[in-house]
């Protein structure tokens, strides 16, 4: 439950921040999507598209903000460097911590963060609700599926349900979980266990993960989140040529916005997906607004 996740995250933070977060009653904690910590400002909680200051919360001074980041990664900043230079790291349970700050780098890109200015903790949501009947029907069709929606619309939760649905159909599915959010784990095993017929490549780049899955795991279906780069798009096209079905997502607020993306045209021409599923925004996470079939 999101309420339990909220309190688990609170207990990872320094005491002054933890106590402020724990003051929120359970019925309110269960509705929070994001915890925003910014240098020199009060704690802000996000519910849907509304951002509000946590009542009586302290000012998070700059030193405290650094301490919050160190505490979240359990004082092992070196262990998150690979994703930190991409602006995020992931907590057990699939909660994503986005960061902003002062970067050190060169013409080839950011090398490290010198100091943190902002932390955004996105609380992952695990739902026990059954898979939408309309999505179940799409799975039975054996066509590729493209989920479309803005950040916070519930794509990751739906992808998790879809992986379970495919597994229950007896098909082999491989999840490419590059950001450790769909079925995250640790060196001791999964914190969010995948279904029976599901293999997971976690933490590797999507293009590399797709290639590895096709080469070594013989999946019937590959599922991946947030397709964006040319390299990822090409890996999907090559996977199609190996007879693999793809279920994937892309960031966009409308079908029209999705269709303007360069990777959309390439994927459409390749036959990578037969169905487009448009999801609602952060106000209605998990809601499916429209399903369009590509004829």
C-alpha positions, -999 to +999 in steps of 0.1 A: +000+000+000+011+035-007+006+045+029+030+019+041+055+029+014+052+066+026+061+057+061+089+034+051+105+062+032+101+086+061+120+062+083+150+063+059+154+101+064+171+122+091+151+125+123+139+161+119+125+153+084+112+119+095+092+133+124+076+159+101+066+133+076+053+109+103+030+137+115+008+131+085-022+109+093-025+076+076-055+085+055-035+114+040-002+095+037-019+069+015-027+096-011+008+111-015+026+105-048+057+126-042+078+140-014+097+171-024+127+183-005+144+215-016+174+234-002+162+263+020+125+255+017+098+235+036+088+200+028+062+198-001+039+169-006+024+161-040-010+145-044-021+141-080-013+175-096-015+195-064+016+205-044+012+216-008+036+225+020+035+199+048+020+217+078+045+229+104+074+213+085+109+226+091+130+245+066+153+220+050+186+238+051+213+229+026+233+207+050+202+188+059+193+183+023+227+167+017+221+145+047+187+134+033+203+122+001+231+103+019+205+087+043+183+076+014+211+057-002+222+044+032+254+064+031+267+045+001+268+073-025+293+054-046+268+026-051+244+049-069+269+069-091+259+052-123+223+064-122+230+095-101+248+111-131+215+105-150+196+125-123+181+097-102+186+066-081+161+040-070+151+028-035+141-007-026+105-012-037+110+007-069+106+043-055+125+067-077+145+095-062+151+123-087+177+149-079+189+183-091+221+201-081+255+215-091+270+193-117+307+187-125+314+176-161+328+183-195+318+183-231+310+145-229+284+151-202+280+152-164+306+133-144+292+138-109+271+160-087+291+184-064+261+193-043+223+186-042+197+213-044+165+193-048+152+158-041+120+144-054+109+110-040+083+094-062+064+068-043+058+036-062+023+021-061+015-016-059-020-024-068-039-057-061-067-047-085-072-071-114-060-062-149-084-041-169-105-064-191-097-043-221-060-049-216-066-086-211-083-087-244-053-070-261-030-096-246-050-124-261-046-108-295-008-113-296-003-078-310+023-054-297+011-028-272+023+008-268+013+025-235+012+063-238+010+087-209+026+115-189+048+110-158+028+099-128-001+083-148+005+048-135+023+033-164+047+013-143+019-002-122+001-012-153+032-027-168+036-048-137+001-061-140+006-068-177+037-089-170+016-109-145-012-113-171+013-125-198+028-150-173-005-164-163-012-171-200+018-194-199+040-172-221+076-165-213+082-128-207+114-108-200+112-074-183+139-049-191+139-029-159+166-003-166+155+020-137+148-008-111+111+003-108+090-026-122+104-056-104+133-041-082+156-063-062+187-063-042+217-087-040+195-108-016+166-111-041+135-093-052+118-066-032+089-068-057+088-104-069+080-110-106+055-136-117+063-172-125+071-171-162+090-138-160+127-131-163+142-096-154+172-077-166+175-050-140+198-019-141+212-024-177+204-001-206+173-011-224+190-017-258+215-039-242+189-057-221+167-064-252+197-079-270+207-100-241+171-113-236+167-123-272+201-140-273+199-159-240+164-162-226+142-170-256+113-148-245+080-147-263+073-112-250+097-084-239+083-056-218+101-023-212+094+012-199+099+046-213+114+040-248+132+071-260+164+068-278+173+057-314+194+029-300+165+015-280+141+018-310+166-001-332+170-028-306+132-033-306+131-036-344+159-062-343+140-081-316+109-081-338+129-098-365+136-126-340+099-132-335+095-114-301+063-095-292+069-061-275+049-043-248+064-009-241+056+026-229+064+061-241+061+095-224+034+118-240+003+135-229-018+127-260-018+104-289-009+134-312+021+142-290+033+105-292+029+104-330+052+134-333+081+116-316+107+103-341+108+068-325+070+065-328+072+066-366+100+040-368+082+017-344+049+021-363+065+013-396+082-017-382+050-032-369+062-031-333+028-024-319-008-030-330-025-012-302-020+022-286-033+027-250-036+063-238-036+067-201-048+096-180-027+120-160-015+122-124-050+131-112-064+097-123-034+073-121-041+040-138-071+052-158-072+042-195-087+070-216-085+055-251-074+024-270-066+027-307-058-001-331-033+003-358-048-012-390 
